[in-house]
Amino acid sequence: MPAKSTIPIDTEIAKADAAVAHDAWFSSEVEAGLREADDPSTVWVTNTEVERRSAQRRAQWQAEIERQRKSA
């Protein structure tokens, strides 16, 4: 005889339902991403540009932190 589960059946069903819903959402997101990647009108951003923008944001955040420290 198999061991009896200590998890209520409703919880197991809810977890399975959540997993199915997540899989459907994830598949939908992947399909949307592939459609966007295949679209000739998609504007691509180079890694160099992303790094430049990120560095600029980090500098702005750091400057804000310094201003807050000085006024505290």
Phi and psi restraints in degrees (value plus and minus 20) as a CYANA .aco file:
   2 PRO   PHI     -86.3   -46.3
   2 PRO   PSI     132.8   172.8
   3 ALA   PHI     -85.1   -45.1
   3 ALA   PSI     120.6   160.6
   4 LYS   PHI     -97.3   -57.3
   4 LYS   PSI     113.4   153.4
   5 SER   PHI     -90.5   -50.5
   5 SER   PSI     120.9   160.9
   6 THR   PHI    -111.2   -71.2
   6 THR   PSI     -24.2    15.8
   7 ILE   PHI    -111.6   -71.6
   7 ILE   PSI     107.8   147.8
   8 PRO   PHI     -78.2   -38.2
   8 PRO   PSI     124.2   164.2
   9 ILE   PHI     -78.8   -38.8
   9 ILE   PSI     -55.6   -15.6
  10 ASP   PHI     -80.8   -40.8
  10 ASP   PSI     -58.0   -18.0
  11 THR   PHI     -87.7   -47.7
  11 THR   PSI     -61.5   -21.5
  12 GLU   PHI     -83.4   -43.4
  12 GLU   PSI     -61.5   -21.5
  13 ILE   PHI     -85.8   -45.8
  13 ILE   PSI     -62.5   -22.5
  14 ALA   PHI     -82.4   -42.4
  14 ALA   PSI     -61.1   -21.1
  15 LYS   PHI     -84.3   -44.3
  15 LYS   PSI     -61.6   -21.6
  16 ALA   PHI     -84.9   -44.9
  16 ALA   PSI     -62.9   -22.9
  17 ASP   PHI     -81.4   -41.4
  17 ASP   PSI     -61.3   -21.3
  18 ALA   PHI     -85.0   -45.0
  18 ALA   PSI     -58.9   -18.9
  19 ALA   PHI     -85.4   -45.4
  19 ALA   PSI     -61.6   -21.6
  20 VAL   PHI     -84.2   -44.2
  20 VAL   PSI     -63.3   -23.3
  21 ALA   PHI     -83.9   -43.9
  21 ALA   PSI     -61.5   -21.5
  22 HIS   PHI     -85.0   -45.0
  22 HIS   PSI     -62.9   -22.9
  23 ASP   PHI     -79.7   -39.7
  23 ASP   PSI     -61.4   -21.4
  24 ALA   PHI     -85.2   -45.2
  24 ALA   PSI     -64.0   -24.0
  25 TRP   PHI     -81.7   -41.7
  25 TRP   PSI     -66.4   -26.4
  26 PHE   PHI     -81.8   -41.8
  26 PHE   PSI     -65.2   -25.2
  27 SER   PHI     -79.7   -39.7
  27 SER   PSI     -61.3   -21.3
  28 SER   PHI     -82.7   -42.7
  28 SER   PSI     -62.4   -22.4
  29 GLU   PHI     -84.8   -44.8
  29 GLU   PSI     -61.2   -21.2
  30 VAL   PHI     -84.0   -44.0
  30 VAL   PSI     -64.7   -24.7
  31 GLU   PHI     -80.8   -40.8
  31 GLU   PSI     -62.4   -22.4
  32 ALA   PHI     -83.8   -43.8
  32 ALA   PSI     -60.5   -20.5
  33 GLY   PHI     -84.0   -44.0
  33 GLY   PSI     -60.6   -20.6
  34 LEU   PHI     -86.7   -46.7
  34 LEU   PSI     -59.9   -19.9
  35 ARG   PHI     -81.7   -41.7
  35 ARG   PSI     -64.0   -24.0
  36 GLU   PHI     -84.1   -44.1
  36 GLU   PSI     -61.9   -21.9
  37 ALA   PHI     -84.3   -44.3
  37 ALA   PSI     -53.4   -13.4
  38 ASP   PHI    -102.7   -62.7
  38 ASP   PSI     -33.0     7.0
  39 ASP   PHI     -93.6   -53.6
  39 ASP   PSI     103.0   143.0
  40 PRO   PHI     -83.3   -43.3
  40 PRO   PSI     -39.2     0.8
  41 SER   PHI    -108.1   -68.1
  41 SER   PSI     -20.7    19.3
  42 THR   PHI     -85.0   -45.0
  42 THR   PSI     113.1   153.1
  43 VAL   PHI    -115.3   -75.3
  43 VAL   PSI     101.1   141.1
  44 TRP   PHI    -116.1   -76.1
  44 TRP   PSI     124.5   164.5
  45 VAL   PHI    -134.1   -94.1
  45 VAL   PSI     109.4   149.4
  46 THR   PHI     -92.3   -52.3
  46 THR   PSI     137.7   177.7
  47 ASN   PHI     -80.6   -40.6
  47 ASN   PSI     -57.1   -17.1
  48 THR   PHI     -80.7   -40.7
  48 THR   PSI     -62.3   -22.3
  49 GLU   PHI     -86.5   -46.5
  49 GLU   PSI     -61.3   -21.3
  50 VAL   PHI     -81.8   -41.8
  50 VAL   PSI     -64.2   -24.2
  51 GLU   PHI     -82.1   -42.1
  51 GLU   PSI     -60.8   -20.8
  52 ARG   PHI     -83.0   -43.0
  52 ARG   PSI     -67.1   -27.1
  53 ARG   PHI     -83.5   -43.5
  53 ARG   PSI     -60.5   -20.5
  54 SER   PHI     -84.4   -44.4
  54 SER   PSI     -62.9   -22.9
  55 ALA   PHI     -82.5   -42.5
  55 ALA   PSI     -59.9   -19.9
  56 GLN   PHI     -83.7   -43.7
  56 GLN   PSI     -64.8   -24.8
  57 ARG   PHI     -83.3   -43.3
  57 ARG   PSI     -63.3   -23.3
  58 ARG   PHI     -80.6   -40.6
  58 ARG   PSI     -60.6   -20.6
  59 ALA   PHI     -83.8   -43.8
  59 ALA   PSI     -60.9   -20.9
  60 GLN   PHI     -84.6   -44.6
  60 GLN   PSI     -63.7   -23.7
  61 TRP   PHI     -83.4   -43.4
  61 TRP   PSI     -62.5   -22.5
  62 GLN   PHI     -83.8   -43.8
  62 GLN   PSI     -61.1   -21.1
  63 ALA   PHI     -82.7   -42.7
  63 ALA   PSI     -59.7   -19.7
  64 GLU   PHI     -85.1   -45.1
  64 GLU   PSI     -61.2   -21.2
  65 ILE   PHI     -81.1   -41.1
  65 ILE   PSI     -64.7   -24.7
  66 GLU   PHI     -82.8   -42.8
  66 GLU   PSI     -60.8   -20.8
  67 ARG   PHI     -82.5   -42.5
  67 ARG   PSI     -61.4   -21.4
  68 GLN   PHI     -86.6   -46.6
  68 GLN   PSI     -58.2   -18.2
  69 ARG   PHI     -85.1   -45.1
  69 ARG   PSI     -59.6   -19.6
  70 LYS   PHI     -89.1   -49.1
  70 LYS   PSI     -52.7   -12.7
  71 SER   PHI    -108.1   -68.1
  71 SER   PSI     -26.3    13.7
